[in-house]
Amino acid sequence: MAEADGDDVVDVLILGAGSGGYACALRAAQLGLSVALVEQSKLGGTCLHVGCIPTKALLHAAEVADATREAETFGVLAKYDGVDAAGLRNYADGVVSRLFKGLTGLIKSRGIRVVEGRGTLTGPNQVTVEGPGGPGGPGGTVTLTGRNVVLATGSAPRLLPGIEIDGTRVLTSDEALRLDRVPGSAIVLGGGVIGCEFASVWRSFGAEVTIVEALPRLLPPEDAASSAALERAFRKRGIIARTGTSVTGVTVTSDDDGGGVVVTLSDDTELRADVLLVAVGRVPRTEGLGYEEQGVTLDRGFVTTDDHCRTGVDGIWAVGDIVPGLQLAHRGFQQGIFVAEQIGGLSPRPIDERGIPRVTYSRPEVASVGLTEEQAKEEYGHDAVTTLTYDLAGNGKSQILRTQGFVKLVRQADGPVVGVHLVGERVGELIGEAQLVYGWEAHPDDVAPLVHAHPTQHEALGEAFLALAGKPLHTHS
């Protein structure tokens, strides 16, 4: 292969500027490496523009709506008059815009070359970009060479055969974020993180919501106790969960017939609503990008890597949602840093996938790190695992917030805590300490002496560890 012009040869060539790609770029530049970042859309990828950030903005607006509706409970006189959909979008767009502007400035300040356009792997160390990044603007091409190539092309909403997304009545999360109205009723297909978060938002805004999940419970990867607690809380809020049920047909009705959707379930019942959200997971964006042609192994569309994010092709790495495992922005972010440090000659420790924190930002929130009780028993044996559940009813700050839930600890008998599971409002903010406990391989006696500020929900973690250490205070022995 002919050598490209000097300006087009870099130490690290990254295909995709989402969480994994831009983190890799920033860390590589920090280590003195030359970097080029290829992106078809906008810096920040799914997380910033149609994922984590805008959805959490909606969830915060939903929290404000609930707080306004329930204000009298706290002795505050306020009236909930509904949602201004345009104002809601302006708020979320404003958050995204400010973060995008900051990220763009940061990338520029580090001397990272950004090439706009659709990039395809056309050689083991070569990416060809079609579009705005090429000579002459749209329609032109440019070929870049990297001594190392990092694949970080992210994911897209998973579609189901027979269900056509029209963007108005039948939606993925992408279209749901851009709705110009709050639906009066919604059916959510999929009881995972995305489905539960949108169900929670729409219910807070006043919609009638039904979740349809083919597996036996909501949030199937979480601890069974967390799933059960979320289902109870949703039921109290009026969110219906049809678990163990699949969809067999979807019909979009005309405006003359109500202008909505009719969903037929596997038990032959029919549900009607204004919109259907298809939230059955995300698929890796790897098709048609030249990966397999250059020897990169794919499995069901995912890039196969070792625990150092190396593909089977020398000098080609992969990070983020295209790598099998948790499709979380912070996982991709950390993998990007991990790869950059390896390319830079450092020896970073491989990422412990079990130690990656997980949070569902519904009301209530569900957060966890480490093993579920079932996973721990499978790994260590049923008699080698103990658990303890501390009810948030005993926590002062939780009483102030009027939230219910718990902290559940999963421990290897006479050993470290291998899993922490939390349910309740704002418990996602507690997962940092839980992650440290897990990563520390701490025993209950190691954590029990730590002083937690009062009154905080962090105290609930402290109380749980006190109880597991055999000295419960605000719990019944």
Secondary structure, 3 states (H helix, E strand, C coil): CCCCCHHHEEEEEEECCCHHHHHHHHHHHHCCCCEEEEECCCCCHHHHHHCHHHHHHHHHHHHHHHHHHCHHHHCCCCCCCCCCHHHHHHHHHHHHHHHHHHHHHHHHHCCCEEEECEEEEEECCEEEEECCCCCCCCCCEEEEEEEEEEECCCEEECCCCCCCCCCCCEECHHHHHCCCCCCCEEEEECCCHHHHHHHHHHHHCCCEEEEEECCCCCCCCCCHHHHHHHHHHHHHHCCEEEECCCEEEEEECCHHHCCCEEEEECCCCEEEECEEEECCCEEECCCCCCCHHHCCCEECCEECCCCCCECCCCCEEECHHHCCCCCCHHHHHHHHHHHHHHHCCCCCCCCCHHHCCEEECCCCEEEEEECCHHHHHHHHCHHHEEEEEEEHHHCHHHHHHCCCCEEEEEEECCCCEEEEEEEECCHHHHHHHHHHHHHHCCCHHHHCCCCCCCCCCHHHHHHHHHHHCCCCCCCCC
